[in-house]
């Protein structure tokens, strides 16, 4: 069993690669553009190159004994294929096999949200917990489940799709084509969309001001900045998102009775108000038995949750 | 390892006990009234007596090597206590230990909905499936999760509470004090309540007729009978319940990606319309990845789901 492994967090825009030792300490990191438009083969070559690069910057004589990689789509546990990764334009890509042949070491692949959950579980906020739900609130809302100490995949690797939980059957249209999904109510995109609608209707001026007067620059953090300045419209947006998030988490904890919910993703930086409203609604909506042993905490690894999950996976696969 | 075990399905009104051989074949069954009002000790004595009775009717010389029992409340996996069983008036009752001392054989206890799931998984509709959700639609709505081949309990034994998933935040009041829970929209009680409200408002005459003119006799099956006769009000009640159920199942399968959902409970006998509306809404609301490998089927063991789960548990504990 070698001392070093590599982890890759493959996203639609960036490839984030690191070299780690057997305690999970990162020795070198690199970020390059994915260039998804160049096609799957080019992306896989780029990944192999970043792995070689972190090995080289780790000093001479560094060989890895395994590679872990997170991909932005479900991996079918039966076939090992990336069924579908819309952000990469991939369908049925055997990423694991190609990389294994190229690099000559065992390659372990999983969905990126599952690996973010694993990363937090092994190295972050969830260390030592048996049942944990990781939720990422970003442009979309996704998640990963650690149940009885392991990543839970479901029958075809699609488990953990928290973002499309129906919260309000008559709510706003979601990117999935349905109405009132959690993602359509509480994601960063949902908050920004609502703010832009206000601006289009001639309101939302405080939010627009925080975006430098350009509606296209509005995001969850702009809304948060306006709310921090006391703007009522921005406060309403954050509160409604927090409420929807609390309802979604209540459904989740009633069903899975986890010891821990870890919340990550850029939109969770939209400030205290979002968090407080979420917690309040969760307490109102969840059953006493589910709340009793529950903690809800922010992710500890920030942008490295997925990368550290890839490292954890590689360490298991040595 | 002995050839025989006993299983007990302990309910708020009935104690259902059976003797089974090591293949799960039932050799004797008995049902007695729980008499919960007499207190915990009396109920436990009654259980011990029913076990002796099924052993005796199984022929002379029948000794059991283990007892499995399902109780109507969560069992804390850490303490083994029945935390709370409102239907029995129990709190922190060490049912497992008392029965073990009385009967002198290993006693294995679990929540009744979990055991109904296990019964269907081992002997019924879910045989051979790795990830399965059991949902019971009765006076309330409950469920049990079989994940990666085992009952999933969560951190304090409270997992599987499907009934209090929020489906419509502004919907009708639930028995739990919250609004718009699945149970408040799609349980047998919810359907009956809505029919009674119609009657109280001077409508719902076809349903009232099927209940023999007595509003207090209205239940889900009365509504189903009126719907079968073409009554529009009854049809609406079934359709709305089916729709809520489909939404709840969509949330469930998006999150857990099971291979199978098994639907049991008396209210699922309310006919094709309930089932069809549920399936339709599930298909509209669930993600393609979650639907692809999913089957939704009726429970195969009827009233014996929980009992057979208790037998399965006992067989494991020999």
Interface residues (C-beta under 8 A of the other chain):
Chain A: X74 X83 X84 X130 X131 X145 X147 X148 X150 X152 X153 X154 X155 X156 X157 X158 X159 X160 X161 X162 X164 X165 X166 X167 X168 X169 X176 X178 X247 X250 X251 X252 X254 X255 X256 X257 X258 X259 X284 X285 X287 X289 X290 X292 X293 X294
Chain B: X74 X83 X84 X130 X131 X145 X147 X148 X150 X152 X153 X154 X155 X156 X157 X158 X159 X160 X161 X162 X164 X165 X166 X167 X168 X169 X176 X178 X247 X250 X251 X252 X254 X255 X256 X257 X258 X259 X284 X285 X287 X289 X290 X292 X293 X294
